[in-house]
Amino acid sequence: MKSDISATEAAAILGVSLATLYSYVSRGFLQSSEADGASRSKRYSREAVLHLAARKADGKRGGHRVAAAMHWGVPVLETRISGINDGQLHYRGHKAVSLAQAASLEQVAALLWGPSEQEDPFELALPAFQTPQADGRYWRVSVAGLDPLRRAQAYLPLLAQQNPSQQSPQTLQSAGLPVDEQFRRSGAQLMRLLAALLLNTEPSSQPLHRQLAQAWGLTGRGADLIRAALVLLADHELNASTFSVRCVASTDAELPLVLSAGLAALAGPAHGGGCALAREIITAALSGDAVQAGLEGAGFGHPLYPAGDPRAQYLLARLAQRDQEATAASTDALRWARVAEVTQALGQGAGLTPNADAALAAIELALALPPGSGLVMFALGRSAGWIAHAIEQRNEGQMIRPRARYLGPQLSETAAS
């Protein structure tokens, strides 16, 4: 069987007119090639045409919607937690940039987790969860060489059996607390423990942004900038780590394991690695070196924000502000403004705007934080959203199990017999 076919044959397989076939080519759904010989007619790969026909048939059952969604397209899950509309991120109808002006991560977590008649879970005593006590010093030694995300992942599965949210429905009913309230309580505890694991410190009842600030020697404006960054990173609808979290939560896994799934996805360079790439690029630009690498995917540009990521715009604007606590010519103020200026200029030169990864990298450099601090902020802030999605998914009561579209060799009659 020939591997390429004519336009007429391709149109017949697809069940469309030649004009529609040509529109598929112009829209990138199908590729054509020049025919051999004197003829100028176009040829089409039979396999590619058959694959497109399969996708068209799938479309009647909604399969094409799922495929498109995997590439920033049609939504595949409904949520009441966060959304991106007209270039603005909002949490349950509240603009994230407005919340970033004064709210704490704990307050935003309570908002994301939904209304509750119970007391504030962050007002409860220190975590009921405990890091391993038996041979605890050996655990610390064994994970000492790991980066913060992997260190947290090493501990979280050990907490799973301690998770109070995994009590039986009968026990929860007798206690008068629904599953989502149990998740709120254990979620607040786990966020405190996560902060301790990421920083390699002891759990604390201090506000989460202050724990980070204290670990990094920050006060005043620096600590407040950390608070704003945590709020802006608290959720971002259905990104890779959040989708992973929802899949794991849908299996009724314990909440520490759900958070571990989010950390595992975030640890992938394509998700959480943008901050480190952006730091390298901004550092080079601050030193006067020409930027050789492309910026897209390295902290600049975002498919959901064609006009610019509002999270980055807010954080960079805060960096560029003159410090009211010091003179306008102070070393810190000049460095902060310089980092913000260079970060913005890098994007403008490439026709791209900075995204949240670049903003985190700029904060690292402006505040002289250790490399990787931006990813720590990302993980701790996003844990609030992960828990919110775990609550919502558990309330859905259904396991996430999409179907795959098979495009491999077809089962032959000989093999079937």
N, C-alpha and C positions, 0 to 999 in steps of 0.2 A: 504494500500500500504506500502510495507516495506521501512524502512528509509535508509537502506544501501544496496548496490548492489555490484556485483562482478566486477572484472577488465574487463571481456569481455563485460558485460552490460554497464559499464561506457564508454569504448572505442566506443561501438556502438552508444551511445547517442551523443558523441562528434564527431563521424565520423572520428576517427583516429585509427592508429594501436596500438597494445599493447606497442610497443617500444616508441611511441610518448606519450602515456599515462604515462608511467614510467618517461619519461623526464619531463613531467609537474610536477610530484611529486618531482623530484630532484631539479627543479627550483623554487619550492615553490608555484606553481600555484594551487596545489591540495594536500590534505592530505589523507593518507591511514591509515588504522588501521588493527590490527590482527583479523582474523576471530575467532569466538568461536569454541571450540571443537578441535579435533585432526588436522584439516586441517590447513596448514600454509599459505593458500591463503590470499591475501589482500582484504579488503572491503573498499568501498568508500561511503561517504554520498551522497544520491541521490540529496538532495537539493544543495549541493556544486557543483555537476557535472552539474546540470541544470543551475546554475548561471554561471559557466564557459562556458557552451554552449551558453548562452545568450550573454556573453561578446565576444565570438568568432564571433557570428553572427553580433554583433554590430560593430566589427572590420572592416567589409566590408564597413561600412558607416562612418568609422573614429571615432566611439564612444570610442574605446579603447584608442585612442590617447589622448582624453580629460581626461579620467580617469587616465592614466599614468602621464599626466602633473600635476595633482593635487598632485603628490608625486615625485616631482623633475624630471619628465620625459620629455616627448615630449613637445615642445613649443606649446602654444595655440593662441598666438597673434604675429603678426609681428611688429617690431619697428625699428626705425632708431636712437633711443636715446642712449641706452647703451647695452653692451653685455659682456659676459664672455667667453673668448676663450683661450684655452691652459693655464688655471689657472690665467689669467690676466683680470682685469676689465678695460673696456675702455668706454669713453664717445665720441660718434660720431667719433670713430677711434683714439682718443687720450688716451694714458694710464693714468688712474686715478692717479697712484703713481707719474707720471711725472708732472701732473698738481699740485699735492699736494706740490711740492717743492716751488712754488712761487705764484700760482694763488689764487685769492680771491673767496669766494663763489659766489659773484655777477658775476664775470667773467665766472665762470663755469656754473652758471644759464643761462647766455646769450648764452653760447655754447650749452647747453642742449635744450634751447628753439628754436634753429635753426636760420639760417641767417635772417637778417632783414635789410631793407634799412632805417629804422627809427632810431631816436636817441636812445642812451642807456636809457632804462626805469629807471634805477637806478640814472640817472642824473637829472630826473625830480624832481619837488618839493616834499615835504613830502606828505605822503599818503592823497589821496582825501577821502579815507575811514576814518571814525571816530568812535571811541568807543562811546557807548551811553553817551550823554551829560545830558539828563534829569535824575535827580536823580542819576548822575554818582557815587556819593560817596556811595550810597546804593548798587549799583552793585558791587563795589569793596568789600564792607563788605560781601555781600552775597556769593562771591566766594573766600573769603580770606582763607578758610580752605581747598580749593581744591588743588590738586597737579597741576603742571604747565600745563600738557596736558589737563586735564579736565577744568582748568581755561580758556584755549584758546578755547576749545570746547564750553564753555558757552557763549563766546562772538561772535564767528564766525557766527552763524546763524543770529545774530542781524545785521550783516553787509551785508547780502545777498541782501536785497532790495536796498542797495546803490551801488551794483556792476555795473560799467559801461559796463562790457562785456556782460551784458544781454540786451542791447538795441536791437531793432528789426533789422533784416537784412537791411531794407530800410534805417534806421537811420545810420547804420554803413557804408552803401554804399555812402550815401550822405556826410558823414564825411570823406570819402576817406580812411578809415582804415578797413582792414579785421578783422574777428573775432580773428584770432591768434595774431594780433598785439594788439588788445584790451586786450587779455589774458596776453600778455607780460607786458603791462603797469599796469594792475590791479594786476598781479602776483608780480611784484616788490614792489608795495605798500603793498600788503598783507604779503609779507615776512618781511617787516619792522614792520608791526603791529604784526605779529606773534612773532617776537623777543621780542617786548614790552610786549605782553601778557604772554609769557613764563617766562620772567624775572620779571614781575609785575613792569615795568618801563614805562616811556613815550616814544612814537615813536621818533626815531632819524635818522638823515641822515648819521651817522657814518657807516663805514664798519661793517657788521654784526658780524664778529669775534671780532672786537674791542668792540662792545656793550657787548658781553658775557664776554670778558676779563675784562672790566671795572666793570661789575656787580660782578665779582668774585675776584677783586683786583689783576689781573694779568698784567704783563708787559713783554716786551722783549721776551725771549724764550718761556715762558708760553703762551703768547698771540699768538705767531706764531704756537705753537702746536695746539691750538684751531682752528686756520685757516686751518691747514692741515687736521684735523679731519673732519671739516665741508665739505671740498672738497671731501674727500674720502667717505663720507656718502651721497653725493648728489643724487646718483641714484644707483640702483642695479637690473636692468631689472625688471622682473615681480614677485616681492615679494608680500606678502599678502596685505600690505597696498596700494601698487601701483595698484594691480588688483582691489581692492575696489575703488580706485580713478577713474580708467578707467571705471568701471561699472557705477558709479555715473555721471561722465562726459558724458557718452554716452546717458544719459537721458536729456541732456541740462540743468542740474541743475546749479545754480549760483556758481561761483568759490569759494566763502567762504564755501559753503556747500560741495564742492568737497574736499577742504582741511580738513574740519571737518571729512569727511569720512576717510581720511588717518590717522588723529589723533586717531580716534576711533579704527581703526585696530591696529595701533601701540601701543595703550594703553593695548592691550591684553597681558597677561604674556608670552604667547608662541611666541610673536613677539618682543615686546619692553622690556620684562622682563629679558632678558639674561644678561644685564649689572648689574642689582641689584644682581642677583645670583652670577655672577662672582666676584663682589665686596666682597660678604660674603666669598667666597672661598679663594680669594687672601688675604683678611684681616686675615683669620685664619692661612693661611700659613706664612704670615709675622710675626705672633705672635708665630710661632713654633708649632701650633696645627696640629694634623694629619687631613687631609681632609677626611671626612667620605662619603660625597655625591659623586655621579658620576659626571663627568665633562661634558659629552656630553649633549648638550642643555643648558649648563650653561656657555657659553662663549668659549667653546673649540670644535673644529671639525666643518666642514662645508661640506655638500654634494657636493657643487659646486667647492670646493677647496681641493681635496684630498692631494695635496702637500703643503697646507698651504694657509691661507687667506692673499693675498698681502697687504691688507689694514692694518691688524694687524701687519704684519712684518715690514711695513714702520714705523708705529707709535711707536712700541716698540723699534725699532732701534733708533728712535729720542730720546726716553726716555733714552736709554742706553748711548747716547753720553755724553761726559763730557762737561759741560757748559763752553763755551769759555769766558763768561762774568764774571766768578768767578774762584776761584782756584779749582783744581781737587779734593781737599778734602773738599769742601764746603758742608754744611749740605744738601742743596737742591740737589746738584749733586749726592751725595751719596744716598739720598733717592730715587731719580728718577731711578738711575741705579739699586738699590736694588729691587724696584718694578718690573722693567722690567725683571730682572734676575729671580725672584720668579715666575712671570707669565709664562715665557718660561719654567722653570723647571717643573711647574705643568703639562703643556701639555705633555712634554717629558715623565714624569713618567706614564702618562695614555695612551701613544701612540697616543695622539691627539695634534693638533697645535692650538694655540689661534686664535680666530676669532675676528671680529670687536667689538663684545660685551665685550670680555675680554680686548681688547685694550682700550676701553672707560672706563672700570672699573679701569684699571691701571692708566689712566690719572687722573681720579677722586682722586685716592689715592696718586699718586705722587705729584699732585698739591694741595693736601689738599682741594679739592672742596666739597661742600655739597653733600650728597647722592641724586641721581637723576639728577645730572648735565649732566651725560653722555646721559641720555634720552633726555634732553633738546637739546644737540648738535645733537643727532640723528634726532629729529623732525624738527629742523630748517634746518639742512643740507638737509634732504630728501624732504623738501617742494619744493626745486628747481626742483627735479625730478618729484614730483607729478604734478607740474604745467606744466612741459614739456609733461608728458603723457596726461594731460587734453587737451593741445593744439593739440597733435597728434590725440587723440581720437575724438575731435570735428571736426577735418579735415577729419576723416574717414566718418563721417556723418551717422553712423549706431549704433543702440543700441545693446549692448552686451546682448545676451539672449541665453545661451547654453541650451541644452536639458538635462533632467535627465533620467537615466536608472532605470526603475521601477522594483523592486525585491520583492515586497510584494505579498499578496494573489491575485490570479487571479480572475477576475470577473466570478462568476458562472452563469449558465443559469437561475437558480431560481432568483438570485438577479437582473439579466438583465431584466427579465420579470416583 
